[in-house]
Amino acid sequence: MVNVIGLGYIGLPTALMLAAHGVEVVGTDYNPSLVDTLRSGRTTFQEEGLEELFAQAVAAGITFTTEYCVTDTYIVSVPTPYDPDSKKIDPKYVVSAVSTVLGICPKGATVVVESTVSPGTMDKFLRPLLAQFGREDVQLAHAPERIIPGNMLYELRCNNRTIGADSPEVAARIRDIYASFCQGEIVLTDIRTAEMTKVVENTFRDINIAYANELAKICRADGMDVYEIIRIANKHPRVNILQPGPGVGGHCISVDPWFLVGDYPGLANIILAARKINDSMPEFVLERVHSIMRELGMKDVSRVGFYGLTYKENVDDVRSSPTLQMLESMERHLCGDLVQVYDPYITYDMVANQHHSLDSFLEAVDLVVLLVGHDEIRQNMHRLSGKVILDTRNICSLPGTYKL
Ligand SMILES: NC(=O)c1ccc[n+]([C@@H]2O[C@H](COP(=O)([O-])OP(=O)(O)OC[C@H]3O[C@@H](n4cnc5c(N)ncnc54)[C@H](O)[C@@H]3O)[C@@H](O)[C@H]2O)c1
């Protein structure tokens, strides 16, 4: 039996996928209200296909609890933030979860950490727990997750995976568990390599996004069309520049590169620059809003609307979203509660002046800042005609639309 610890955006789909493919699974989360929701037959976030998978997993016998189970295999999928001062990983959640496991697990159990961790975390923070708890019999492994919200279930099945372990035997045993649903290649390696590989992947994305964002700033400074330039440059056989945007959010790309900055100061220079560029984008968008308002003589900030609160399209995850960063910045200037805000995926009240329908949002605004490319707005773009539009995602082709 596998006990999946942490039933958030990553742990829940993993637990369900395992259960739906014949593995006996108990899902554990220390948040009682989350467990109550799952027990009552409801999923805890929106993701295509999740409800169907949930039903399959429940039919196959998955159960949910706040308690840790006594079993031979644990998969730990708890948050791994960075410390805002040192920029190093803050391992408190993963240390706490593994400590609880070590207090109850039987001899020879395996603890698989799925959470993304900085290279060396397992040796520095988790391996010493084995000695501390007198549990040198327990095996550690690392199986970092690569899936993207919005396409999670497809990617769980089809992505390649990496599994790091101390011995080929442990790695092969964990591979067999994931192979119950994973059709991609499962690469077996050591723990340190698996840790570094995952962080390197997300850092690669961050740096490439930063390049596009920096180009947007350069082109804006000199009146050039960054999208046209990227479109033409990408016709080169070895060039593939990403699209600029309002910033980077979520629990991965805006977090993991900091681990390298924190652990390798003086060496992680491009990585640090990329983080700073991407973190500067919400402020850059606000400056664009101000300059457009000045140009058009618009004075009333309460007629400005931010479309989208999530960090990417068609998901309900708002963690570190560019829109929230913009609202925080405006709050620091005492005008955070002036703009109108709407996101079809956020149905609860989260920020001031939040609308719960596109109709009411559009009625309240003259200037729409498109911050997230949800399908809803792509399908209703014609309804923005007559508005002033700042399109930070390059999704609107209405005449007169302002771009980044
Ligand atoms: N969200 C993503 O897109 C994504 C993608 C790939 C990898 N990851 C990585 O996966 C890990 C988990 O991220 P997430 O987005 O699922 O986080 P999350 O915040 O959505 O979920 C974590 C869950 O763990 C629970 N939890 C925390 N400590 C616990 C403990 N000691 N015992 C039991 N439950 C505990 C929390 O209540 C929460 O429900 C992170 O390391 C993240 O970097 C996330």
Ligand as a Chemical Component Dictionary entry (heavy atoms), coordinates in Angstrom:
data_LIG
# 
_chem_comp.id                   LIG 
_chem_comp.type                 NON-POLYMER 
_chem_comp.pdbx_formal_charge   0 
_chem_comp.three_letter_code    LIG 
# 
loop_
_chem_comp_atom.comp_id 
_chem_comp_atom.atom_id 
_chem_comp_atom.alt_atom_id 
_chem_comp_atom.type_symbol 
_chem_comp_atom.charge 
_chem_comp_atom.model_Cartn_x 
_chem_comp_atom.model_Cartn_y 
_chem_comp_atom.model_Cartn_z 
_chem_comp_atom.pdbx_ordinal 
LIG N1  N1  N 0  1.854  22.865 -8.452  1  
LIG C1  C1  C 0  2.629  22.515 -9.460  2  
LIG O1  O1  O 0  2.377  22.881 -10.599 3  
LIG C2  C2  C 0  3.842  21.633 -9.244  4  
LIG C3  C3  C 0  4.414  20.979 -10.351 5  
LIG C4  C4  C 0  5.512  20.146 -10.152 6  
LIG C5  C5  C 0  6.051  20.022 -8.862  7  
LIG N2  N2  N 1  5.487  20.679 -7.820  8  
LIG C6  C6  C 0  6.059  20.489 -6.489  9  
LIG O2  O2  O 0  5.205  19.630 -5.762  10 
LIG C7  C7  C 0  5.263  19.949 -4.358  11 
LIG C8  C8  C 0  3.852  20.157 -3.847  12 
LIG O3  O3  O 0  3.298  21.268 -4.514  13 
LIG P1  P1  P 0  1.730  21.497 -4.584  14 
LIG O4  O4  O 0  1.518  22.527 -5.643  15 
LIG O5  O5  O -1 1.018  20.202 -4.680  16 
LIG O6  O6  O 0  1.485  22.123 -3.130  17 
LIG P2  P2  P 0  0.062  22.333 -2.410  18 
LIG O7  O7  O 0  0.266  23.448 -1.459  19 
LIG O8  O8  O 0  -1.012 22.426 -3.436  20 
LIG O9  O9  O 0  -0.176 20.984 -1.603  21 
LIG C9  C9  C 0  0.578  20.575 -0.532  22 
LIG C10 C10 C 0  -0.336 19.873 0.465   23 
LIG O10 O10 O 0  0.496  19.309 1.492   24 
LIG C11 C11 C 0  -0.201 19.426 2.731   25 
LIG N3  N3  N 0  0.814  19.294 3.776   26 
LIG C12 C12 C 0  1.841  20.144 4.058   27 
LIG N4  N4  N 0  2.589  19.643 5.041   28 
LIG C13 C13 C 0  2.053  18.443 5.383   29 
LIG C14 C14 C 0  2.383  17.463 6.336   30 
LIG N5  N5  N 0  3.464  17.590 7.106   31 
LIG N6  N6  N 0  1.613  16.361 6.421   32 
LIG C15 C15 C 0  0.513  16.225 5.633   33 
LIG N7  N7  N 0  0.146  17.129 4.723   34 
LIG C16 C16 C 0  0.915  18.229 4.589   35 
LIG C17 C17 C 0  -0.911 20.764 2.648   36 
LIG O11 O11 O 0  -2.011 20.823 3.526   37 
LIG C18 C18 C 0  -1.336 20.799 1.161   38 
LIG O12 O12 O 0  -2.634 20.314 0.973   39 
LIG C19 C19 C 0  6.147  21.182 -4.253  40 
LIG O13 O13 O 0  7.454  20.795 -3.940  41 
LIG C20 C20 C 0  6.124  21.750 -5.660  42 
LIG O14 O14 O 0  7.288  22.488 -5.962  43 
LIG C21 C21 C 0  4.383  21.468 -7.974  44 
# 
loop_
_chem_comp_bond.comp_id 
_chem_comp_bond.atom_id_1 
_chem_comp_bond.atom_id_2 
_chem_comp_bond.value_order 
_chem_comp_bond.pdbx_ordinal 
LIG N1  C1  SING 1  
LIG C1  O1  DOUB 2  
LIG C1  C2  SING 3  
LIG C2  C3  SING 4  
LIG C2  C21 DOUB 5  
LIG C3  C4  DOUB 6  
LIG C4  C5  SING 7  
LIG C5  N2  DOUB 8  
LIG N2  C6  SING 9  
LIG N2  C21 SING 10 
LIG C6  O2  SING 11 
LIG C6  C20 SING 12 
LIG O2  C7  SING 13 
LIG C7  C8  SING 14 
LIG C7  C19 SING 15 
LIG C8  O3  SING 16 
LIG O3  P1  SING 17 
LIG P1  O4  DOUB 18 
LIG P1  O5  SING 19 
LIG P1  O6  SING 20 
LIG O6  P2  SING 21 
LIG P2  O7  DOUB 22 
LIG P2  O8  SING 23 
LIG P2  O9  SING 24 
LIG O9  C9  SING 25 
LIG C9  C10 SING 26 
LIG C10 O10 SING 27 
LIG C10 C18 SING 28 
LIG O10 C11 SING 29 
LIG C11 N3  SING 30 
LIG C11 C17 SING 31 
LIG N3  C12 SING 32 
LIG N3  C16 SING 33 
LIG C12 N4  DOUB 34 
LIG N4  C13 SING 35 
LIG C13 C14 SING 36 
LIG C13 C16 DOUB 37 
LIG C14 N5  SING 38 
LIG C14 N6  DOUB 39 
LIG N6  C15 SING 40 
LIG C15 N7  DOUB 41 
LIG N7  C16 SING 42 
LIG C17 O11 SING 43 
LIG C17 C18 SING 44 
LIG C18 O12 SING 45 
LIG C19 O13 SING 46 
LIG C19 C20 SING 47 
LIG C20 O14 SING 48 
# 
